[in-house]
């Protein structure tokens, strides 16, 4: 029995179709994320991190522990932010106001976010985070990195590792990123912001 458990998906495996297929969700959650959980649990005994939270491990560990904990934290935020596709899906209320304040408009925000996802070389994640003053920022993080390592509060993320989209979109990462807006649960993003 390891300490960390594979998160349960808050929706059915087919709930995000056609934006993300059930096959991609099944592999991504049931194989890739599960492997990170198993790997981290295997590294815990004798590491000094047996009683630590994921966030503490990401902030303090190195090497394999950092990479596996980072991937678990990243994927929990990623899988936890989706809902079934909606037409004209966009943020409302205070979150919409903050996005307009810091990026000019929701359209300008989406354009910058997609561009930073499309141009991230290799594997990694593009993030929307809040800084210590509540200002919203977009960052590219390589491999398993998380914005908490920069003192930021992560709100929204797109996974640009090929395993996130290759079955459905092959090499067309920009098309995948453009489609993801349909399945963002903006109430969850706002709950992270206002926490
Ligand atoms: Mn992934």
Boltz pocket constraint, residues with backbone or C-beta under 6 A from the ligand:
constraints:
  - pocket:
      binder: B
      contacts: [[A, 28], [A, 32], [A, 75], [A, 159], [A, 161], [A, 163], [A, 164]]
      max_distance: 6.0
